[in-house]
């Protein structure tokens, strides 16, 4: 029974997804979790040194598209909805 739960470990599954879908180093999340990874200052320096994203796609995936419900239990409020309500 323990072996079954270990195979279904959500942390391991999420780690595999980070590697497969988002380009994380295979041991990157482990180093971060145990404190041997980069500091927040190092991460901020890397982010600031990185090129800016293409403005045409910079907001892709940041805000919900109109009409979607996502994984929430209600309607998704989009940036446009908030602007219209203001």
C-alpha positions as CSV (number, residue, x, y, z in Angstrom):
1,X,0.0,0.0,0.0
2,X,2.8,2.4,0.8
3,X,4.4,1.8,-2.6
4,X,1.1,2.7,-4.3
5,X,0.9,6.0,-2.4
6,X,4.6,6.8,-3.2
7,X,3.8,6.3,-6.9
8,X,1.0,8.8,-6.6
9,X,3.0,11.4,-4.6
10,X,1.7,14.8,-5.8
11,X,5.0,16.5,-5.1
12,X,6.9,14.0,-7.4
13,X,4.2,14.4,-10.0
14,X,4.4,18.2,-9.9
15,X,8.2,18.1,-10.0
16,X,8.0,15.9,-13.1
17,X,5.6,18.4,-14.7
18,X,8.0,21.3,-13.9
19,X,10.8,19.5,-15.7
20,X,8.7,18.2,-18.7
21,X,6.5,21.3,-19.4
22,X,8.4,24.3,-18.0
23,X,12.1,23.5,-18.5
24,X,13.2,23.2,-14.9
25,X,16.3,21.3,-14.1
26,X,15.6,17.8,-12.9
27,X,17.0,18.4,-9.4
28,X,16.2,22.2,-9.3
29,X,13.1,21.9,-7.1
30,X,14.9,19.6,-4.7
31,X,17.8,22.0,-4.3
32,X,15.3,24.8,-3.7
33,X,13.3,22.8,-1.2
34,X,16.4,21.8,0.9
35,X,17.9,25.2,0.9
36,X,20.9,24.5,-1.4
37,X,19.4,26.2,-4.4
38,X,19.8,29.9,-5.4
39,X,18.7,32.6,-3.0
40,X,15.9,35.0,-3.8
41,X,18.5,37.7,-4.5
42,X,20.2,35.4,-7.1
43,X,16.9,34.7,-8.7
44,X,16.0,38.4,-8.8
45,X,19.4,39.2,-10.4
46,X,18.9,36.6,-13.0
47,X,15.4,37.9,-13.8
48,X,16.6,41.5,-14.1
49,X,19.4,40.4,-16.4
50,X,17.1,38.4,-18.6
51,X,15.7,40.0,-21.8
52,X,12.2,41.5,-21.6
53,X,9.4,39.3,-23.1
54,X,7.9,40.0,-26.5
55,X,5.1,42.5,-25.7
56,X,2.8,40.7,-28.1
57,X,2.8,37.6,-25.9
58,X,3.9,39.0,-22.5
59,X,0.4,38.7,-21.0
60,X,-0.4,35.2,-22.4
61,X,-1.6,33.0,-19.7
62,X,-1.6,35.7,-17.1
63,X,-5.3,36.7,-17.3
64,X,-8.3,34.5,-18.1
65,X,-9.9,34.9,-21.5
66,X,-13.5,36.2,-21.5
67,X,-16.2,33.6,-21.1
68,X,-14.1,30.9,-19.5
69,X,-14.7,29.2,-16.2
70,X,-11.3,27.8,-15.6
71,X,-10.9,25.4,-12.6
72,X,-12.8,27.6,-10.2
73,X,-16.3,27.1,-9.0
74,X,-17.6,30.2,-10.5
75,X,-17.1,32.6,-13.4
76,X,-13.6,33.9,-14.0
77,X,-13.3,37.7,-13.7
78,X,-11.0,39.0,-16.5
79,X,-9.0,42.1,-16.6
80,X,-11.5,43.6,-19.1
81,X,-14.4,42.8,-16.6
82,X,-12.6,44.7,-13.9
83,X,-11.9,47.7,-16.1
84,X,-15.6,47.8,-17.1
85,X,-16.7,47.6,-13.5
86,X,-14.5,50.4,-12.4
